[in-house]
Amino acid sequence: MTGTDGVLSLKRFTEIDLSDPFFDSLKADYPGFDKWFEKKKNERAFVFLDDYGKLQGFLYTKQESEQLGDVSPIMPALHRLKIGTFKVNAHGTKLGERFIKKIFDIAVTCNVVEVYVTVFPKHKGLVSLLARYGFVKVAEKMVGGLPEDVMSRSMVSLGATATTSFPLVRVTPRTKHILLSIYPQYHSKLFPDSILKTEDTSLVTDTSATNSIHKVYLSSIPGLEDLLPGDTILIYRTAEAGKSAEYSAVATSLCVFEEFRWLNSFKTLEDFLSYALPYSVFDRSELTDLYAHRKYTRVIRFSYNIALPKRIIRKVLADTVGLNRAERWSSVPLREAQLKQVLGLGGVSASLIVNTP
């Protein structure tokens, strides 16, 4: 079975082999696909090559601002990101999710109001994946005499759940906020968009855990079992070896809590591996050892929503934000005002944080 340990990279159309059987279904669905591909020769797309160098995923996007007059009903002019071409050979892997994350990364960078895609209803796996992350059918488009669904996702309005809202973060008066520490050797693998300039980027490989939306974190820290879905987690990368924590320990990322599990709730090793392996920095042998020795009894799952453009050092967290230096910063409660102050200092767009009653 094709795994997810291949490489997701940006390539020019001229570097991509259109004769690859991967494109056969796209050619069948879209008359003139070959000509369209040729016209894009100076543009780039994201592709995924598996461990054997075989093409397993393709994503092309572009920004638009005009009215969409070729769909019914007509969609008004907006700053949109169009998913022009998107296909994955999922084979039961998390590959589709990795592409979805890339789509949202692009959407946030481009500061668009909406993301949309056209997809034939027969592609049920892709439709289901898109729906999971908040895409809904808003119109239809005729292609070769057949109707395509136009699926859209707002980048300014919340969905019904944290997943359908991703990467937006909902904050309510009941939302709890914590700062959670993670060691440097695990940080860059789990949060690649939050890597520091002082870190070796070769540590970041394009693995399932690295590029997934969801993360699994094992810990012995008390209190994590009290978190509720929707609570926020500010990731704090601890100090580098031999360097002052005041300047090398930093807040880097904002995540949204999804689920807590006691390690003992997994009745078998395989149950645990099925849950943790796709989203953990630990490999199969390491997780097997952790399960056997019960070193970390708390297992939490959360989504990786925002990488702070500017990392906030411990000195600022203490002197400006008001965190207590005398406390051990393994898990520290934050007030809403403190969280927002950190995000402001970190250059996070206010549009990504949505307050609700």
Solvent accessible surface area in square Angstrom, and as a share of the most:
residue,aa,sasa,rsa
1,M,201,0.90
2,T,24,0.14
3,G,32,0.31
4,T,17,0.10
5,D,93,0.48
6,G,4,0.04
7,V,86,0.50
8,L,22,0.11
9,S,33,0.21
10,L,72,0.36
11,K,56,0.24
12,R,115,0.42
13,F,3,0.01
14,T,94,0.55
15,E,109,0.49
16,I,17,0.09
17,D,88,0.45
18,L,39,0.19
19,S,84,0.54
20,D,33,0.17
21,P,102,0.64
22,F,10,0.04
23,F,0,0.00
24,D,79,0.41
25,S,47,0.30
26,L,14,0.07
27,K,61,0.26
28,A,84,0.65
29,D,21,0.11
30,Y,60,0.23
31,P,107,0.67
32,G,44,0.43
33,F,10,0.04
34,D,65,0.34
35,K,150,0.63
36,W,69,0.24
37,F,11,0.05
38,E,103,0.46
39,K,165,0.70
40,K,32,0.14
41,K,95,0.40
42,N,114,0.58
43,E,69,0.31
44,R,127,0.46
45,A,1,0.01
46,F,37,0.15
47,V,1,0.01
48,F,0,0.00
49,L,57,0.28
50,D,11,0.06
51,D,93,0.48
52,Y,176,0.67
53,G,47,0.46
54,K,122,0.52
55,L,13,0.06
56,Q,17,0.08
57,G,0,0.00
58,F,0,0.00
59,L,1,0.00
60,Y,7,0.03
61,T,28,0.16
62,K,79,0.33
63,Q,97,0.43
64,E,17,0.08
65,S,73,0.47
66,E,97,0.44
67,Q,101,0.45
68,L,12,0.06
69,G,47,0.45
70,D,91,0.47
71,V,9,0.05
72,S,79,0.51
73,P,91,0.57
74,I,100,0.51
75,M,16,0.07
76,P,89,0.56
77,A,58,0.45
78,L,65,0.33
79,H,66,0.29
80,R,2,0.01
81,L,1,0.01
82,K,42,0.18
83,I,3,0.01
84,G,31,0.30
85,T,14,0.08
86,F,15,0.06
87,K,40,0.17
88,V,29,0.16
89,N,40,0.20
90,A,42,0.32
91,H,94,0.42
92,G,76,0.73
93,T,30,0.18
94,K,66,0.28
95,L,2,0.01
96,G,6,0.06
97,E,4,0.02
98,R,2,0.01
99,F,0,0.00
100,I,1,0.00
101,K,12,0.05
102,K,48,0.20
103,I,0,0.00
104,F,2,0.01
105,D,47,0.24
106,I,31,0.16
107,A,1,0.01
108,V,58,0.33
109,T,115,0.67
110,C,31,0.19
111,N,112,0.58
112,V,7,0.04
113,V,54,0.31
114,E,25,0.11
115,V,0,0.00
116,Y,9,0.03
117,V,5,0.03
118,T,26,0.15
119,V,4,0.02
120,F,11,0.05
121,P,68,0.43
122,K,129,0.55
123,H,64,0.28
124,K,156,0.66
125,G,59,0.57
126,L,32,0.16
127,V,38,0.22
128,S,70,0.45
129,L,29,0.14
130,L,0,0.00
131,A,48,0.37
132,R,100,0.36
133,Y,0,0.00
134,G,15,0.14
135,F,2,0.01
136,V,90,0.51
137,K,106,0.45
138,V,60,0.34
139,A,5,0.04
140,E,68,0.31
141,K,49,0.21
142,M,121,0.54
143,V,25,0.15
144,G,67,0.65
145,G,60,0.58
146,L,111,0.55
147,P,56,0.35
148,E,2,0.01
149,D,17,0.09
150,V,0,0.00
151,M,8,0.04
152,S,7,0.05
153,R,8,0.03
154,S,38,0.24
155,M,11,0.05
156,V,78,0.45
157,S,64,0.41
158,L,40,0.20
159,G,23,0.22
160,A,99,0.77
161,T,73,0.43
162,A,45,0.35
163,T,33,0.19
164,T,30,0.18
165,S,2,0.01
166,F,6,0.02
167,P,4,0.03
168,L,3,0.02
169,V,1,0.00
170,R,86,0.31
171,V,1,0.01
172,T,18,0.10
173,P,109,0.68
174,R,173,0.63
175,T,19,0.11
176,K,80,0.34
177,H,9,0.04
178,I,17,0.09
179,L,0,0.00
180,L,0,0.00
181,S,17,0.11
182,I,9,0.05
183,Y,116,0.44
184,P,29,0.19
185,Q,105,0.47
186,Y,64,0.24
187,H,0,0.00
188,S,1,0.01
189,K,83,0.35
190,L,3,0.01
191,F,0,0.00
192,P,16,0.10
193,D,68,0.35
194,S,0,0.00
195,I,33,0.17
196,L,23,0.11
197,K,210,0.89
198,T,92,0.53
199,E,23,0.10
200,D,84,0.43
201,T,93,0.54
202,S,82,0.53
203,L,81,0.40
204,V,42,0.24
205,T,77,0.45
206,D,32,0.17
207,T,46,0.27
208,S,12,0.08
209,A,9,0.07
210,T,3,0.02
211,N,25,0.13
212,S,0,0.00
213,I,0,0.00
214,H,2,0.01
215,K,0,0.00
216,V,3,0.02
217,Y,25,0.09
218,L,14,0.07
219,S,5,0.04
220,S,61,0.40
221,I,25,0.13
222,P,101,0.63
223,G,33,0.31
224,L,1,0.01
225,E,60,0.27
226,D,89,0.46
227,L,12,0.06
228,L,110,0.55
229,P,101,0.64
230,G,26,0.25
231,D,5,0.02
232,T,0,0.00
233,I,0,0.00
234,L,0,0.00
235,I,0,0.00
236,Y,7,0.02
237,R,0,0.00
238,T,29,0.17
239,A,32,0.25
240,E,33,0.15
241,A,104,0.81
242,G,91,0.87
243,K,109,0.46
244,S,63,0.41
245,A,39,0.30
246,E,44,0.20
247,Y,135,0.51
248,S,12,0.08
249,A,1,0.00
250,V,3,0.02
251,A,0,0.00
252,T,0,0.00
253,S,0,0.00
254,L,0,0.00
255,C,0,0.00
256,V,6,0.04
257,F,3,0.01
258,E,35,0.16
259,E,71,0.32
260,F,39,0.16
261,R,66,0.24
262,W,113,0.40
263,L,1,0.01
264,N,103,0.53
265,S,45,0.29
266,F,6,0.03
267,K,166,0.70
268,T,69,0.40
269,L,53,0.26
270,E,108,0.48
271,D,72,0.38
272,F,0,0.00
273,L,4,0.02
274,S,87,0.56
275,Y,39,0.15
276,A,0,0.00
277,L,53,0.26
278,P,32,0.20
279,Y,7,0.02
280,S,6,0.04
281,V,33,0.19
282,F,27,0.11
283,D,75,0.39
284,R,125,0.45
285,S,78,0.50
286,E,80,0.36
287,L,0,0.00
288,T,47,0.28
289,D,74,0.38
290,L,18,0.09
291,Y,26,0.10
292,A,70,0.54
293,H,130,0.58
294,R,89,0.32
295,K,130,0.55
296,Y,43,0.16
297,T,48,0.28
298,R,35,0.13
299,V,0,0.00
300,I,0,0.00
301,R,42,0.15
302,F,0,0.00
303,S,6,0.04
304,Y,6,0.02
305,N,15,0.08
306,I,10,0.05
307,A,29,0.23
308,L,0,0.00
309,P,88,0.55
310,K,130,0.55
311,R,66,0.24
312,I,11,0.05
313,I,45,0.23
314,R,39,0.14
315,K,76,0.32
316,V,45,0.26
317,L,0,0.00
318,A,10,0.08
319,D,85,0.44
320,T,71,0.41
321,V,7,0.04
322,G,49,0.47
323,L,11,0.06
324,N,77,0.39
325,R,105,0.38
326,A,95,0.74
327,E,83,0.37
328,R,196,0.72
329,W,13,0.05
330,S,27,0.17
331,S,34,0.22
332,V,8,0.05
333,P,103,0.65
334,L,13,0.07
335,R,158,0.58
336,E,62,0.28
337,A,71,0.55
338,Q,11,0.05
339,L,1,0.01
340,K,67,0.29
341,Q,70,0.31
342,V,0,0.00
343,L,8,0.04
344,G,54,0.52
345,L,71,0.35
346,G,0,0.00
347,G,38,0.37
348,V,17,0.10
349,S,56,0.36
350,A,88,0.68
351,S,59,0.38
352,L,16,0.08
353,I,25,0.13
354,V,36,0.21
355,N,86,0.44
356,T,32,0.18
357,P,135,0.85
